[in-house]
Amino acid sequence: MRKTHPGLLGRFTRFGRAMTVAAAIVMAMPTGALACTQIYMGKGVTDTGDTYVGRS
């Protein structure tokens, strides 16, 4: 059976923890939302039978 070097395993564990913390920090950073909202109402929805499309 092959033995692993204890120092090498410790380095991989520290690297994995550091990557996990870095990923959590990046995911927690706020970002701006640059999206618009589109609304569509077809003929069957309005009383007059008009179709409306709106963006904001």
N, CA and C of each residue as an Amber inpcrd file, in Angstrom:
protein
   168
   0.8290000  -1.1660000   0.0000000   0.0000000   0.0000000   0.0000000
   0.8850000   1.2450000   0.0000000   0.5000000   2.2380000  -0.7650000
   1.2950000   3.4450000  -0.9210000   0.9790000   4.4530000   0.1850000
   2.0270000   5.0150000   0.7630000   1.8390000   5.9990000   1.8240000
   1.8790000   7.4010000   1.2140000   1.0180000   8.2670000   1.7090000
   1.0310000   9.6530000   1.2510000   1.8610000  10.4900000   2.2030000
   2.4480000  11.5210000   1.6870000   3.2540000  12.4190000   2.4960000
   2.3230000  13.3270000   3.2900000   2.4470000  13.3790000   4.6220000
   1.5120000  14.1610000   5.4290000   1.5470000  15.6560000   5.1140000
   2.6990000  16.2000000   4.7560000   2.7850000  17.6220000   4.4310000
   2.0300000  17.9590000   3.1590000   2.0630000  17.0530000   2.1960000
   1.3730000  17.2780000   0.9300000  -0.1340000  17.2780000   1.1250000
  -0.6340000  16.3800000   1.9410000  -2.0690000  16.3320000   2.2200000
  -2.5240000  17.6040000   2.9250000  -1.7170000  18.1090000   3.8370000
  -2.0340000  19.3510000   4.5310000  -2.0930000  20.5320000   3.5760000
  -1.1980000  20.5600000   2.5850000  -1.2070000  21.6430000   1.5980000
  -2.4630000  21.6000000   0.7460000  -2.8720000  20.4120000   0.3380000
  -4.0990000  20.2840000  -0.4570000  -5.3230000  20.6930000   0.3540000
  -5.3330000  20.3560000   1.6410000  -6.4530000  20.7300000   2.5000000
  -6.5190000  22.2450000   2.6530000  -5.3760000  22.8900000   2.8780000
  -5.3560000  24.3510000   3.0060000  -5.7460000  25.0190000   1.6970000
  -5.2790000  24.4850000   0.5820000  -5.6270000  25.0400000  -0.7290000
  -7.1260000  24.9240000  -0.9790000  -7.7090000  23.7850000  -0.6410000
  -9.1510000  23.5920000  -0.8200000  -9.9620000  24.5450000   0.0340000
  -9.5300000  24.7500000   1.2630000 -10.2280000  25.6930000   2.1410000
 -10.1020000  27.1180000   1.6120000  -8.9120000  27.4830000   1.1540000
  -8.7020000  28.8310000   0.6150000  -9.5670000  29.0620000  -0.6220000
  -9.6660000  28.0660000  -1.4800000 -10.5010000  28.1970000  -2.6790000
 -11.9760000  28.3030000  -2.3080000 -12.4050000  27.5800000  -1.2900000
 -13.7960000  27.6500000  -0.8370000 -14.1170000  29.0340000  -0.2870000
 -13.2200000  29.5870000   0.5170000 -13.4340000  30.9280000   1.0720000
 -13.4300000  31.9660000  -0.0440000 -12.5050000  31.8510000  -0.9920000
 -12.4450000  32.7990000  -2.1090000 -13.7180000  32.7390000  -2.9440000
 -14.2160000  31.5470000  -3.2070000 -15.4570000  31.4090000  -3.9840000
 -16.6390000  32.0010000  -3.2270000 -16.6840000  31.8180000  -1.9140000
 -17.7740000  32.3830000  -1.1130000 -17.7310000  33.9050000  -1.1250000
 -16.5360000  34.4880000  -1.0670000 -16.4100000  35.9480000  -1.1010000
 -16.8540000  36.4920000  -2.4500000 -16.4480000  35.8460000  -3.5260000
 -16.8410000  36.3020000  -4.8640000 -18.3520000  36.2030000  -5.0450000
 -18.9630000  35.1360000  -4.5710000 -20.4110000  34.9660000  -4.7220000
 -21.1960000  35.9430000  -3.8480000 -20.6060000  36.4230000  -2.7520000
 -21.2970000  37.3390000  -1.8480000 -21.2130000  38.7910000  -2.3050000
 -20.3630000  39.0850000  -3.2850000 -20.2130000  40.4660000  -3.7450000
 -21.4710000  40.9200000  -4.4750000 -21.9640000  42.1160000  -4.1480000
 -23.1640000  42.6090000  -4.8360000 -22.8430000  43.0090000  -6.2730000
 -23.7850000  42.7800000  -7.1340000 -23.6370000  43.1750000  -8.5330000
 -24.8420000  44.0070000  -8.9310000 -24.6680000  44.8370000  -9.9180000
 -25.7700000  45.6590000 -10.4030000 -26.6490000  44.8650000 -11.3490000
 -27.9210000  45.1000000 -11.2620000 -28.8670000  44.4230000 -12.1510000
 -29.1360000  45.3260000 -13.3480000 -28.8360000  44.8260000 -14.5180000
 -29.0530000  45.5910000 -15.7400000 -30.0860000  44.8690000 -16.6030000
 -31.2550000  44.6900000 -16.0650000 -32.2930000  43.9550000 -16.7740000
 -33.5010000  44.8500000 -17.0000000 -34.2810000  44.5070000 -17.9950000
 -35.5160000  45.2400000 -18.2310000 -36.6890000  44.2660000 -18.0770000
 -37.8560000  44.8290000 -17.8630000 -39.0590000  44.0280000 -17.6920000
 -39.9430000  44.2130000 -18.9130000 -40.4280000  43.1220000 -19.4690000
 -41.3260000  43.1950000 -20.6140000 -42.6650000  42.5800000 -20.2320000
 -43.7250000  43.2590000 -20.6340000 -45.0780000  42.7900000 -20.3380000
 -45.8350000  42.6830000 -21.6540000 -46.4990000  41.5630000 -21.8610000
 -47.3090000  41.3480000 -23.0600000 -48.7120000  40.9600000 -22.6210000
 -49.7040000  41.6500000 -23.1740000 -51.1060000  41.3030000 -22.9260000
 -51.7630000  41.0890000 -24.2810000 -52.2380000  39.8910000 -24.5030000
 -52.8380000  39.5440000 -25.7880000 -54.2900000  39.9640000 -25.9110000
 -54.8840000  39.6280000 -27.0490000 -56.2610000  40.0250000 -27.3570000
 -57.2680000  39.4770000 -26.3550000 -57.0500000  38.2790000 -25.8790000
 -58.0080000  37.6530000 -24.9750000 -57.9780000  38.2070000 -23.5550000
 -56.9920000  39.0030000 -23.2330000 -56.8500000  39.5190000 -21.8750000
 -57.5310000  40.8780000 -21.7150000 -57.5040000  41.6980000 -22.7420000
 -58.0720000  43.0500000 -22.6440000 -59.5400000  43.0480000 -23.0530000
 -60.2950000  44.0150000 -22.5100000 -61.7260000  44.1230000 -22.8240000
 -61.9640000  44.5720000 -24.2590000 -61.0880000  45.4140000 -24.7910000
 -61.2830000  45.9590000 -26.1420000 -60.6850000  45.0780000 -27.2280000
 -59.9120000  44.0720000 -26.8540000 -59.2810000  43.2050000 -27.8420000
 -57.9510000  43.7410000 -28.3500000 -57.4630000  44.8070000 -27.7230000
 -56.1680000  45.3700000 -28.1190000 -55.0260000  44.5350000 -27.5450000
 -53.8810000  44.6100000 -28.2050000 -52.6690000  43.9410000 -27.7460000
 -51.7130000  45.0000000 -27.2160000 -51.1570000  44.7730000 -26.0490000
 -50.2280000  45.7220000 -25.4380000 -48.8870000  45.0420000 -25.1860000
 -47.8160000  45.7800000 -25.4910000 -46.4600000  45.3470000 -25.1740000
 -45.7950000  46.5090000 -24.4540000 -45.2510000  46.2620000 -23.2800000
 -44.6080000  47.3290000 -22.5100000 -43.2390000  46.9170000 -22.0240000
 -42.3320000  47.8890000 -21.9600000 -40.9730000  47.6610000 -21.4510000
 -40.6410000  48.7340000 -20.4290000 -39.8550000  48.3810000 -19.4850000
 -39.3630000  49.3820000 -18.5250000 -37.9150000  49.0990000 -18.2020000
